Amino acid sequence: MNWQEFIDLARRLVSAPWADGLHQTQLRLAVGAAYYAMYHALTRSNADLRSFVGDSSWERTLPEWQRVYMALVGDDAWRRMRADFSAHPENIRRFVNVFLGVHERCLLAEEDPTAVFSPAEVQEWVQRAEGAIMACWSVEPAHRRAFALRVLLERPTTD
């Protein structure tokens, strides 16, 4: 999955002419597309890191690459990103904050029939999502690996 395609779709939904009665539906779908852009950018980053599988075309055909890509479940990502990331670089903290905000709006879009979105608000979240993804991908691989491990692995309990 290409995260940029989700961002492009979100932008088209926000700027498309409003069909009769579909304005809020288009905006809700745009919010969801921004969330899925962030989610798939994170899962792709996790799988592409050399210490896991790798980012070459050949490595992406391996079942192990797909396994790492699919290892992160959306609700787990949200739950694990609510932890303290203060020791991580600013661009990772930015990604976490935007991810949590977009996730919250995505839940509203999907579940709250009374939620109302404005085009300006949705466009701002789409821009934030794209900026946070690009900033996170600019972080040194060692820091991205630490971030990946933090969101992929559950901390064992001591029961």
SEKEBA-508064 format. One record per residue (C-alpha): residue number from 1; residue in three letters; y, x, z. Coordinates in pm, 1 decimal, decimal comma. Layout:
BEGIN
ATOM seq type       c2       c1       c3
ATOM NUM  ALA        Y        X        Z
...
***
This chain:
BEGIN
ATOM seq type       c2       c1       c3
ATOM   1  MET      0,0      0,0      0,0
ATOM   2  ASN    343,2    124,3    -87,8
ATOM   3  TRP    600,8     65,6    184,3
ATOM   4  GLN    886,8     93,3    -65,3
ATOM   5  GLU    749,3   -206,9   -256,5
ATOM   6  PHE    774,2   -415,0     61,3
ATOM   7  ILE   1136,6   -304,3    105,7
ATOM   8  ASP   1210,6   -390,1   -258,9
ATOM   9  LEU   1048,6   -731,4   -215,6
ATOM  10  ALA   1252,6   -797,9     97,7
ATOM  11  ARG   1573,7   -712,9    -86,1
ATOM  12  ARG   1481,0   -941,7   -376,4
ATOM  13  LEU   1404,2  -1227,3   -136,9
ATOM  14  VAL   1739,4  -1185,9     40,3
ATOM  15  SER   1941,2  -1168,1   -280,2
ATOM  16  ALA   1744,6  -1417,3   -493,0
ATOM  17  PRO   1910,1  -1747,9   -578,2
ATOM  18  TRP   1813,9  -2002,8   -321,6
ATOM  19  ALA   1562,7  -2255,3   -439,4
ATOM  20  ASP   1607,3  -2608,0   -305,6
ATOM  21  GLY   1523,5  -2600,3     62,6
ATOM  22  LEU   1365,2  -2254,4     46,5
ATOM  23  HIS   1655,1  -2043,7    171,0
ATOM  24  GLN   1518,0  -1996,6    525,5
ATOM  25  THR   1165,7  -1948,4    388,2
ATOM  26  GLN   1287,9  -1666,1    163,7
ATOM  27  LEU   1468,3  -1502,0    455,9
ATOM  28  ARG   1161,3  -1537,3    679,8
ATOM  29  LEU    944,5  -1375,4    413,8
ATOM  30  ALA   1198,9  -1094,6    377,5
ATOM  31  VAL   1179,1  -1023,6    751,1
ATOM  32  GLY    800,7  -1010,6    724,2
ATOM  33  ALA    820,2   -777,1    425,7
ATOM  34  ALA   1046,4   -539,0    623,4
ATOM  35  TYR    794,5   -537,5    908,9
ATOM  36  TYR    503,4   -470,6    673,7
ATOM  37  ALA    699,0   -187,1    512,3
ATOM  38  MET    729,3    -18,4    850,8
ATOM  39  TYR    368,4    -87,1    945,0
ATOM  40  HIS    227,4     50,1    619,0
ATOM  41  ALA    460,6    350,8    622,9
ATOM  42  LEU    328,1    435,8    967,7
ATOM  43  THR    -37,2    389,5    876,1
ATOM  44  ARG      8,4    594,8    558,4
ATOM  45  SER    184,5    870,8    749,5
ATOM  46  ASN    -98,6    875,0   1003,7
ATOM  47  ALA   -367,1    905,7    735,6
ATOM  48  ASP   -177,6   1161,5    525,8
ATOM  49  LEU   -134,6   1415,4    804,1
ATOM  50  ARG   -339,9   1723,1    727,8
ATOM  51  SER   -502,4   1737,0   1071,5
ATOM  52  PHE   -651,9   1397,4   1009,1
ATOM  53  VAL   -756,5   1380,2    644,9
ATOM  54  GLY   -479,4   1489,5    407,7
ATOM  55  ASP   -235,8   1363,6    147,8
ATOM  56  SER   -375,8   1475,6   -185,0
ATOM  57  SER   -493,8   1221,1   -440,4
ATOM  58  TRP   -850,1   1336,3   -388,4
ATOM  59  GLU   -829,7   1313,6     -8,1
ATOM  60  ARG   -698,0    959,0    -34,0
ATOM  61  THR  -1024,3    857,2   -203,4
ATOM  62  LEU  -1228,9    963,6     98,0
ATOM  63  PRO  -1362,1    693,7    331,7
ATOM  64  GLU  -1219,0    895,8    621,7
ATOM  65  TRP   -865,0    857,5    486,7
ATOM  66  GLN   -909,0    480,7    466,1
ATOM  67  ARG  -1056,9    479,2    814,9
ATOM  68  VAL   -751,6    653,0    963,1
ATOM  69  TYR   -518,6    430,7    757,4
ATOM  70  MET   -685,1    117,3    891,4
ATOM  71  ALA   -726,3    244,5   1248,7
ATOM  72  LEU   -394,0    106,6   1367,3
ATOM  73  VAL   -388,3   -266,8   1429,5
ATOM  74  GLY    -43,1   -429,6   1423,7
ATOM  75  ASP    -55,0   -567,9   1777,3
ATOM  76  ASP   -176,1   -231,5   1909,2
ATOM  77  ALA    111,7    -57,5   1731,6
ATOM  78  TRP    360,8   -294,3   1892,5
ATOM  79  ARG    204,0   -260,1   2237,3
ATOM  80  ARG    180,0    119,5   2223,8
ATOM  81  MET    534,7    160,1   2092,3
ATOM  82  ARG    670,6     -7,8   2401,8
ATOM  83  ALA    585,1    313,2   2591,5
ATOM  84  ASP    829,5    592,5   2669,0
ATOM  85  PHE    900,4    804,4   2359,9
ATOM  86  SER   1191,1    999,1   2508,9
ATOM  87  ALA   1010,6   1332,1   2459,7
ATOM  88  HIS    978,8   1270,7   2085,4
ATOM  89  PRO   1241,6   1364,8   1823,7
ATOM  90  GLU   1533,3   1129,1   1762,2
ATOM  91  ASN   1400,4   1012,8   1423,5
ATOM  92  ILE   1071,5    904,4   1579,8
ATOM  93  ARG   1254,9    722,7   1859,7
ATOM  94  ARG   1466,9    552,9   1593,6
ATOM  95  PHE   1152,0    443,0   1407,9
ATOM  96  VAL   1003,5    303,3   1730,0
ATOM  97  ASN   1320,8    108,3   1815,9
ATOM  98  VAL   1357,8    -38,9   1468,2
ATOM  99  PHE    984,6   -118,7   1449,5
ATOM 100  LEU   1004,8   -311,4   1777,3
ATOM 101  GLY   1315,7   -500,2   1661,1
ATOM 102  VAL   1168,8   -589,8   1322,4
ATOM 103  HIS    842,0   -692,1   1488,3
ATOM 104  GLU   1030,6   -926,7   1721,1
ATOM 105  ARG   1213,4  -1087,9   1428,3
ATOM 106  CYS    890,2  -1109,9   1230,3
ATOM 107  LEU    731,6  -1305,2   1515,2
ATOM 108  LEU   1029,9  -1539,7   1518,7
ATOM 109  ALA   1007,7  -1581,0   1141,9
ATOM 110  GLU    636,5  -1657,1   1154,4
ATOM 111  GLU    614,6  -1865,9   1470,6
ATOM 112  ASP    946,6  -2025,7   1568,6
ATOM 113  PRO   1029,2  -2326,9   1351,2
ATOM 114  THR   1380,1  -2343,8   1498,8
ATOM 115  ALA   1473,5  -1982,4   1422,8
ATOM 116  VAL   1754,6  -1946,7   1169,8
ATOM 117  PHE   1826,7  -1624,3    982,3
ATOM 118  SER   2137,6  -1523,8    791,4
ATOM 119  PRO   2120,2  -1318,4    473,0
ATOM 120  ALA   2345,2  -1052,6    629,0
ATOM 121  GLU   2121,9  -1021,3    936,1
ATOM 122  VAL   1803,5   -991,7    730,3
ATOM 123  GLN   1962,7   -743,3    490,1
ATOM 124  GLU   2071,3   -531,1    786,1
ATOM 125  TRP   1714,2   -524,2    923,9
ATOM 126  VAL   1575,6   -434,6    581,7
ATOM 127  GLN   1822,0   -143,1    562,1
ATOM 128  ARG   1737,1    -35,6    915,5
ATOM 129  ALA   1365,6    -44,1    836,0
ATOM 130  GLU   1405,7    166,0    522,2
ATOM 131  GLY   1633,1    415,8    697,4
ATOM 132  ALA   1397,9    449,0    994,2
ATOM 133  ILE   1097,1    505,7    768,2
ATOM 134  MET   1274,5    774,6    568,3
ATOM 135  ALA   1403,8    941,8    884,1
ATOM 136  CYS   1060,2    940,5   1045,6
ATOM 137  TRP    899,3   1091,2    736,1
ATOM 138  SER   1151,3   1376,0    750,9
ATOM 139  VAL   1021,9   1483,3   1093,0
ATOM 140  GLU    809,5   1798,7   1111,0
ATOM 141  PRO    437,0   1723,0   1065,4
ATOM 142  ALA    352,0   1849,3   1416,0
ATOM 143  HIS    582,8   1586,6   1569,5
ATOM 144  ARG    448,8   1316,1   1336,9
ATOM 145  ARG     93,9   1411,2   1441,8
ATOM 146  ALA    189,0   1373,4   1806,6
ATOM 147  PHE    342,1   1034,5   1726,7
ATOM 148  ALA     32,0    930,2   1529,6
ATOM 149  LEU   -195,5   1025,5   1817,0
ATOM 150  ARG     25,0    831,8   2057,3
ATOM 151  VAL      2,5    508,9   1856,7
ATOM 152  LEU   -358,0    549,8   1738,7
ATOM 153  LEU   -538,0    638,7   2058,6
ATOM 154  GLU   -570,7    420,8   2362,5
ATOM 155  ARG   -524,2    604,5   2688,5
ATOM 156  PRO   -853,8    593,5   2877,3
ATOM 157  THR   -858,0    409,9   3205,9
ATOM 158  THR   -984,5    573,6   3523,0
ATOM 159  ASP  -1195,6    288,2   3657,1
***
